[in-house]
Amino acid sequence: MIEIGSHHQWLPVTSPAKPTVYVVDDDDAVLGSLRFLLETDGFAVRTFRNATALLNAGGAPGADCYVIDYKMPDINGIELAGRLRQSDGDIPVILITGYPDGNISARAAAAGVKDVILKPLLDENLVKCIRRAIQGGRCN
């Protein structure tokens, strides 16, 4: 509690809200490791096993950033990013992939994706990228 002025009015001290990251990946091991990594770095995390699960959850009320796997069985990450951009255009999307190809970055950018990161490099690089994306910047 903080004392305000001479009237001894007490107001609760609140800590700033943690940024919320929504992670979509069909690999449970990746979901678990990303949850651990991001929560350790001070993010609130919600995970989804596929694009349909996220879309069925009503998109992302409260999301500050999406981290989406490219290759999933139902809807690929670029297509999901395009759908999210239509409903939540201001929320940054970071695409992660273990299957890079020559034009994935261009297709991702056209769908509104902020950055593309290769899956073996999902560590502090991803954390920095998320922080920059939330602040309106890019990693690459």
PyMOL commands that place a pseudoatom at each C-alpha (Angstrom):
pseudoatom trace, name=CA, resn=MET, resi=1, chain=A, elem=C, hetatm=0, pos=[0.000, 0.000, 0.000]
pseudoatom trace, name=CA, resn=ILE, resi=2, chain=A, elem=C, hetatm=0, pos=[1.084, 3.575, -0.684]
pseudoatom trace, name=CA, resn=GLU, resi=3, chain=A, elem=C, hetatm=0, pos=[0.022, 6.579, 1.366]
pseudoatom trace, name=CA, resn=ILE, resi=4, chain=A, elem=C, hetatm=0, pos=[-1.394, 9.324, -0.898]
pseudoatom trace, name=CA, resn=GLY, resi=5, chain=A, elem=C, hetatm=0, pos=[-1.475, 12.952, 0.286]
pseudoatom trace, name=CA, resn=SER, resi=6, chain=A, elem=C, hetatm=0, pos=[-2.483, 14.128, 3.755]
pseudoatom trace, name=CA, resn=HIS, resi=7, chain=A, elem=C, hetatm=0, pos=[-5.783, 12.254, 3.788]
pseudoatom trace, name=CA, resn=HIS, resi=8, chain=A, elem=C, hetatm=0, pos=[-4.080, 8.921, 4.410]
pseudoatom trace, name=CA, resn=GLN, resi=9, chain=A, elem=C, hetatm=0, pos=[-5.838, 7.299, 1.496]
pseudoatom trace, name=CA, resn=TRP, resi=10, chain=A, elem=C, hetatm=0, pos=[-4.417, 3.864, 0.863]
pseudoatom trace, name=CA, resn=LEU, resi=11, chain=A, elem=C, hetatm=0, pos=[-4.150, 2.467, -2.636]
pseudoatom trace, name=CA, resn=PRO, resi=12, chain=A, elem=C, hetatm=0, pos=[-2.940, -1.037, -3.524]
pseudoatom trace, name=CA, resn=VAL, resi=13, chain=A, elem=C, hetatm=0, pos=[0.456, -1.307, -5.148]
pseudoatom trace, name=CA, resn=THR, resi=14, chain=A, elem=C, hetatm=0, pos=[0.182, -3.378, -8.295]
pseudoatom trace, name=CA, resn=SER, resi=15, chain=A, elem=C, hetatm=0, pos=[2.962, -4.774, -10.373]
pseudoatom trace, name=CA, resn=PRO, resi=16, chain=A, elem=C, hetatm=0, pos=[2.847, -4.219, -14.118]
pseudoatom trace, name=CA, resn=ALA, resi=17, chain=A, elem=C, hetatm=0, pos=[1.041, -6.972, -15.998]
pseudoatom trace, name=CA, resn=LYS, resi=18, chain=A, elem=C, hetatm=0, pos=[3.200, -9.610, -17.607]
pseudoatom trace, name=CA, resn=PRO, resi=19, chain=A, elem=C, hetatm=0, pos=[3.113, -9.584, -21.401]
pseudoatom trace, name=CA, resn=THR, resi=20, chain=A, elem=C, hetatm=0, pos=[1.090, -12.558, -22.638]
pseudoatom trace, name=CA, resn=VAL, resi=21, chain=A, elem=C, hetatm=0, pos=[2.446, -14.785, -25.383]
pseudoatom trace, name=CA, resn=TYR, resi=22, chain=A, elem=C, hetatm=0, pos=[0.275, -17.323, -27.201]
pseudoatom trace, name=CA, resn=VAL, resi=23, chain=A, elem=C, hetatm=0, pos=[2.293, -20.268, -28.517]
pseudoatom trace, name=CA, resn=VAL, resi=24, chain=A, elem=C, hetatm=0, pos=[0.859, -22.560, -31.220]
pseudoatom trace, name=CA, resn=ASP, resi=25, chain=A, elem=C, hetatm=0, pos=[2.778, -25.746, -32.056]
pseudoatom trace, name=CA, resn=ASP, resi=26, chain=A, elem=C, hetatm=0, pos=[1.732, -29.353, -32.679]
pseudoatom trace, name=CA, resn=ASP, resi=27, chain=A, elem=C, hetatm=0, pos=[4.801, -30.737, -30.851]
pseudoatom trace, name=CA, resn=ASP, resi=28, chain=A, elem=C, hetatm=0, pos=[4.142, -31.143, -27.113]
pseudoatom trace, name=CA, resn=ALA, resi=29, chain=A, elem=C, hetatm=0, pos=[7.885, -31.072, -26.317]
pseudoatom trace, name=CA, resn=VAL, resi=30, chain=A, elem=C, hetatm=0, pos=[8.271, -27.726, -28.090]
pseudoatom trace, name=CA, resn=LEU, resi=31, chain=A, elem=C, hetatm=0, pos=[5.189, -26.334, -26.319]
pseudoatom trace, name=CA, resn=GLY, resi=32, chain=A, elem=C, hetatm=0, pos=[6.567, -27.395, -22.949]
pseudoatom trace, name=CA, resn=SER, resi=33, chain=A, elem=C, hetatm=0, pos=[10.050, -26.035, -23.536]
pseudoatom trace, name=CA, resn=LEU, resi=34, chain=A, elem=C, hetatm=0, pos=[8.744, -22.730, -24.907]
pseudoatom trace, name=CA, resn=ARG, resi=35, chain=A, elem=C, hetatm=0, pos=[6.361, -22.371, -21.957]
pseudoatom trace, name=CA, resn=PHE, resi=36, chain=A, elem=C, hetatm=0, pos=[9.277, -22.927, -19.552]
pseudoatom trace, name=CA, resn=LEU, resi=37, chain=A, elem=C, hetatm=0, pos=[11.589, -20.548, -21.426]
pseudoatom trace, name=CA, resn=LEU, resi=38, chain=A, elem=C, hetatm=0, pos=[9.051, -17.743, -21.697]
pseudoatom trace, name=CA, resn=GLU, resi=39, chain=A, elem=C, hetatm=0, pos=[7.651, -18.048, -18.171]
pseudoatom trace, name=CA, resn=THR, resi=40, chain=A, elem=C, hetatm=0, pos=[11.212, -18.018, -16.813]
pseudoatom trace, name=CA, resn=ASP, resi=41, chain=A, elem=C, hetatm=0, pos=[11.737, -14.745, -18.694]
pseudoatom trace, name=CA, resn=GLY, resi=42, chain=A, elem=C, hetatm=0, pos=[8.650, -13.138, -17.180]
pseudoatom trace, name=CA, resn=PHE, resi=43, chain=A, elem=C, hetatm=0, pos=[5.939, -13.776, -19.768]
pseudoatom trace, name=CA, resn=ALA, resi=44, chain=A, elem=C, hetatm=0, pos=[2.481, -15.181, -19.186]
pseudoatom trace, name=CA, resn=VAL, resi=45, chain=A, elem=C, hetatm=0, pos=[1.998, -18.048, -21.650]
pseudoatom trace, name=CA, resn=ARG, resi=46, chain=A, elem=C, hetatm=0, pos=[-0.990, -19.829, -23.205]
pseudoatom trace, name=CA, resn=THR, resi=47, chain=A, elem=C, hetatm=0, pos=[-0.306, -22.812, -25.418]
pseudoatom trace, name=CA, resn=PHE, resi=48, chain=A, elem=C, hetatm=0, pos=[-2.330, -24.386, -28.217]
pseudoatom trace, name=CA, resn=ARG, resi=49, chain=A, elem=C, hetatm=0, pos=[-1.603, -27.685, -29.998]
pseudoatom trace, name=CA, resn=ASN, resi=50, chain=A, elem=C, hetatm=0, pos=[-2.827, -26.456, -33.358]
pseudoatom trace, name=CA, resn=ALA, resi=51, chain=A, elem=C, hetatm=0, pos=[-4.310, -23.506, -35.201]
pseudoatom trace, name=CA, resn=THR, resi=52, chain=A, elem=C, hetatm=0, pos=[-7.854, -24.802, -34.872]
pseudoatom trace, name=CA, resn=ALA, resi=53, chain=A, elem=C, hetatm=0, pos=[-7.549, -24.909, -31.063]
pseudoatom trace, name=CA, resn=LEU, resi=54, chain=A, elem=C, hetatm=0, pos=[-6.514, -21.242, -31.029]
pseudoatom trace, name=CA, resn=LEU, resi=55, chain=A, elem=C, hetatm=0, pos=[-9.272, -20.214, -33.415]
pseudoatom trace, name=CA, resn=ASN, resi=56, chain=A, elem=C, hetatm=0, pos=[-11.869, -22.211, -31.434]
pseudoatom trace, name=CA, resn=ALA, resi=57, chain=A, elem=C, hetatm=0, pos=[-10.727, -20.416, -28.283]
pseudoatom trace, name=CA, resn=GLY, resi=58, chain=A, elem=C, hetatm=0, pos=[-11.913, -17.186, -29.885]
pseudoatom trace, name=CA, resn=GLY, resi=59, chain=A, elem=C, hetatm=0, pos=[-8.565, -15.944, -31.130]
pseudoatom trace, name=CA, resn=ALA, resi=60, chain=A, elem=C, hetatm=0, pos=[-6.546, -14.219, -28.492]
pseudoatom trace, name=CA, resn=PRO, resi=61, chain=A, elem=C, hetatm=0, pos=[-8.199, -11.945, -26.026]
pseudoatom trace, name=CA, resn=GLY, resi=62, chain=A, elem=C, hetatm=0, pos=[-5.303, -10.512, -24.078]
pseudoatom trace, name=CA, resn=ALA, resi=63, chain=A, elem=C, hetatm=0, pos=[-2.460, -11.694, -26.310]
pseudoatom trace, name=CA, resn=ASP, resi=64, chain=A, elem=C, hetatm=0, pos=[0.524, -9.375, -26.689]
pseudoatom trace, name=CA, resn=CYS, resi=65, chain=A, elem=C, hetatm=0, pos=[2.359, -11.618, -29.167]
pseudoatom trace, name=CA, resn=TYR, resi=66, chain=A, elem=C, hetatm=0, pos=[1.855, -14.905, -31.027]
pseudoatom trace, name=CA, resn=VAL, resi=67, chain=A, elem=C, hetatm=0, pos=[4.600, -17.477, -31.564]
pseudoatom trace, name=CA, resn=ILE, resi=68, chain=A, elem=C, hetatm=0, pos=[3.341, -19.858, -34.247]
pseudoatom trace, name=CA, resn=ASP, resi=69, chain=A, elem=C, hetatm=0, pos=[4.874, -22.972, -35.762]
pseudoatom trace, name=CA, resn=TYR, resi=70, chain=A, elem=C, hetatm=0, pos=[4.899, -22.989, -39.552]
pseudoatom trace, name=CA, resn=LYS, resi=71, chain=A, elem=C, hetatm=0, pos=[4.240, -26.677, -40.240]
pseudoatom trace, name=CA, resn=MET, resi=72, chain=A, elem=C, hetatm=0, pos=[1.125, -27.983, -38.494]
pseudoatom trace, name=CA, resn=PRO, resi=73, chain=A, elem=C, hetatm=0, pos=[-1.359, -30.658, -39.584]
pseudoatom trace, name=CA, resn=ASP, resi=74, chain=A, elem=C, hetatm=0, pos=[-4.486, -28.503, -39.764]
pseudoatom trace, name=CA, resn=ILE, resi=75, chain=A, elem=C, hetatm=0, pos=[-3.613, -24.950, -40.831]
pseudoatom trace, name=CA, resn=ASN, resi=76, chain=A, elem=C, hetatm=0, pos=[-0.045, -23.837, -41.464]
pseudoatom trace, name=CA, resn=GLY, resi=77, chain=A, elem=C, hetatm=0, pos=[1.440, -20.958, -39.502]
pseudoatom trace, name=CA, resn=ILE, resi=78, chain=A, elem=C, hetatm=0, pos=[1.400, -18.473, -42.382]
pseudoatom trace, name=CA, resn=GLU, resi=79, chain=A, elem=C, hetatm=0, pos=[-2.278, -19.107, -43.060]
pseudoatom trace, name=CA, resn=LEU, resi=80, chain=A, elem=C, hetatm=0, pos=[-3.046, -18.766, -39.333]
pseudoatom trace, name=CA, resn=ALA, resi=81, chain=A, elem=C, hetatm=0, pos=[-1.079, -15.505, -39.194]
pseudoatom trace, name=CA, resn=GLY, resi=82, chain=A, elem=C, hetatm=0, pos=[-3.167, -14.158, -42.071]
pseudoatom trace, name=CA, resn=ARG, resi=83, chain=A, elem=C, hetatm=0, pos=[-6.396, -15.049, -40.264]
pseudoatom trace, name=CA, resn=LEU, resi=84, chain=A, elem=C, hetatm=0, pos=[-5.188, -13.482, -37.035]
pseudoatom trace, name=CA, resn=ARG, resi=85, chain=A, elem=C, hetatm=0, pos=[-4.127, -10.339, -38.871]
pseudoatom trace, name=CA, resn=GLN, resi=86, chain=A, elem=C, hetatm=0, pos=[-7.722, -9.919, -40.112]
pseudoatom trace, name=CA, resn=SER, resi=87, chain=A, elem=C, hetatm=0, pos=[-9.116, -10.022, -36.578]
pseudoatom trace, name=CA, resn=ASP, resi=88, chain=A, elem=C, hetatm=0, pos=[-6.202, -8.778, -34.433]
pseudoatom trace, name=CA, resn=GLY, resi=89, chain=A, elem=C, hetatm=0, pos=[-4.045, -6.869, -36.899]
pseudoatom trace, name=CA, resn=ASP, resi=90, chain=A, elem=C, hetatm=0, pos=[-1.935, -5.069, -34.310]
pseudoatom trace, name=CA, resn=ILE, resi=91, chain=A, elem=C, hetatm=0, pos=[-0.743, -8.125, -32.379]
pseudoatom trace, name=CA, resn=PRO, resi=92, chain=A, elem=C, hetatm=0, pos=[2.710, -9.209, -33.584]
pseudoatom trace, name=CA, resn=VAL, resi=93, chain=A, elem=C, hetatm=0, pos=[3.264, -12.721, -34.924]
pseudoatom trace, name=CA, resn=ILE, resi=94, chain=A, elem=C, hetatm=0, pos=[6.596, -14.558, -34.870]
pseudoatom trace, name=CA, resn=LEU, resi=95, chain=A, elem=C, hetatm=0, pos=[6.789, -17.680, -37.038]
pseudoatom trace, name=CA, resn=ILE, resi=96, chain=A, elem=C, hetatm=0, pos=[9.015, -20.552, -35.929]
pseudoatom trace, name=CA, resn=THR, resi=97, chain=A, elem=C, hetatm=0, pos=[10.030, -23.316, -38.284]
pseudoatom trace, name=CA, resn=GLY, resi=98, chain=A, elem=C, hetatm=0, pos=[12.268, -26.310, -38.614]
pseudoatom trace, name=CA, resn=TYR, resi=99, chain=A, elem=C, hetatm=0, pos=[11.576, -26.379, -42.365]
pseudoatom trace, name=CA, resn=PRO, resi=100, chain=A, elem=C, hetatm=0, pos=[12.984, -23.202, -43.891]
pseudoatom trace, name=CA, resn=ASP, resi=101, chain=A, elem=C, hetatm=0, pos=[12.599, -22.695, -47.589]
pseudoatom trace, name=CA, resn=GLY, resi=102, chain=A, elem=C, hetatm=0, pos=[13.675, -19.970, -49.952]
pseudoatom trace, name=CA, resn=ASN, resi=103, chain=A, elem=C, hetatm=0, pos=[10.506, -17.892, -49.919]
pseudoatom trace, name=CA, resn=ILE, resi=104, chain=A, elem=C, hetatm=0, pos=[9.078, -18.522, -46.450]
pseudoatom trace, name=CA, resn=SER, resi=105, chain=A, elem=C, hetatm=0, pos=[10.147, -15.075, -45.197]
pseudoatom trace, name=CA, resn=ALA, resi=106, chain=A, elem=C, hetatm=0, pos=[8.442, -13.290, -48.090]
pseudoatom trace, name=CA, resn=ARG, resi=107, chain=A, elem=C, hetatm=0, pos=[5.228, -15.310, -47.700]
pseudoatom trace, name=CA, resn=ALA, resi=108, chain=A, elem=C, hetatm=0, pos=[5.292, -14.766, -43.943]
pseudoatom trace, name=CA, resn=ALA, resi=109, chain=A, elem=C, hetatm=0, pos=[5.799, -11.004, -44.313]
pseudoatom trace, name=CA, resn=ALA, resi=110, chain=A, elem=C, hetatm=0, pos=[2.845, -10.843, -46.723]
pseudoatom trace, name=CA, resn=ALA, resi=111, chain=A, elem=C, hetatm=0, pos=[0.710, -12.476, -43.996]
pseudoatom trace, name=CA, resn=GLY, resi=112, chain=A, elem=C, hetatm=0, pos=[1.818, -9.875, -41.440]
pseudoatom trace, name=CA, resn=VAL, resi=113, chain=A, elem=C, hetatm=0, pos=[4.455, -11.958, -39.651]
pseudoatom trace, name=CA, resn=LYS, resi=114, chain=A, elem=C, hetatm=0, pos=[7.063, -9.853, -37.842]
pseudoatom trace, name=CA, resn=ASP, resi=115, chain=A, elem=C, hetatm=0, pos=[9.918, -12.368, -37.957]
pseudoatom trace, name=CA, resn=VAL, resi=116, chain=A, elem=C, hetatm=0, pos=[10.808, -15.954, -38.841]
pseudoatom trace, name=CA, resn=ILE, resi=117, chain=A, elem=C, hetatm=0, pos=[13.076, -17.899, -36.468]
pseudoatom trace, name=CA, resn=LEU, resi=118, chain=A, elem=C, hetatm=0, pos=[14.559, -21.352, -37.035]
pseudoatom trace, name=CA, resn=LYS, resi=119, chain=A, elem=C, hetatm=0, pos=[13.469, -23.882, -34.409]
pseudoatom trace, name=CA, resn=PRO, resi=120, chain=A, elem=C, hetatm=0, pos=[16.869, -25.048, -33.262]
pseudoatom trace, name=CA, resn=LEU, resi=121, chain=A, elem=C, hetatm=0, pos=[17.547, -21.444, -32.159]
pseudoatom trace, name=CA, resn=LEU, resi=122, chain=A, elem=C, hetatm=0, pos=[14.594, -21.029, -29.791]
pseudoatom trace, name=CA, resn=ASP, resi=123, chain=A, elem=C, hetatm=0, pos=[16.323, -19.552, -26.776]
pseudoatom trace, name=CA, resn=GLU, resi=124, chain=A, elem=C, hetatm=0, pos=[17.248, -16.026, -25.788]
pseudoatom trace, name=CA, resn=ASN, resi=125, chain=A, elem=C, hetatm=0, pos=[17.010, -15.076, -29.472]
pseudoatom trace, name=CA, resn=LEU, resi=126, chain=A, elem=C, hetatm=0, pos=[13.271, -15.782, -29.361]
pseudoatom trace, name=CA, resn=VAL, resi=127, chain=A, elem=C, hetatm=0, pos=[12.840, -13.926, -26.056]
pseudoatom trace, name=CA, resn=LYS, resi=128, chain=A, elem=C, hetatm=0, pos=[14.566, -10.841, -27.469]
pseudoatom trace, name=CA, resn=CYS, resi=129, chain=A, elem=C, hetatm=0, pos=[12.500, -11.089, -30.634]
pseudoatom trace, name=CA, resn=ILE, resi=130, chain=A, elem=C, hetatm=0, pos=[9.237, -11.242, -28.661]
pseudoatom trace, name=CA, resn=ARG, resi=131, chain=A, elem=C, hetatm=0, pos=[10.220, -8.223, -26.544]
pseudoatom trace, name=CA, resn=ARG, resi=132, chain=A, elem=C, hetatm=0, pos=[11.092, -6.206, -29.665]
pseudoatom trace, name=CA, resn=ALA, resi=133, chain=A, elem=C, hetatm=0, pos=[7.889, -7.262, -31.434]
pseudoatom trace, name=CA, resn=ILE, resi=134, chain=A, elem=C, hetatm=0, pos=[5.738, -6.202, -28.471]
pseudoatom trace, name=CA, resn=GLN, resi=135, chain=A, elem=C, hetatm=0, pos=[7.479, -2.828, -28.530]
pseudoatom trace, name=CA, resn=GLY, resi=136, chain=A, elem=C, hetatm=0, pos=[6.764, -2.492, -32.243]
pseudoatom trace, name=CA, resn=GLY, resi=137, chain=A, elem=C, hetatm=0, pos=[10.168, -3.473, -33.619]
pseudoatom trace, name=CA, resn=ARG, resi=138, chain=A, elem=C, hetatm=0, pos=[11.617, -6.338, -35.642]
pseudoatom trace, name=CA, resn=CYS, resi=139, chain=A, elem=C, hetatm=0, pos=[14.377, -8.829, -34.876]
pseudoatom trace, name=CA, resn=ASN, resi=140, chain=A, elem=C, hetatm=0, pos=[15.865, -9.276, -38.329]
for i in range(1, 140): cmd.bond("trace and resi %d" % i, "trace and resi %d" % (i + 1))
show_as sticks, trace
zoom trace
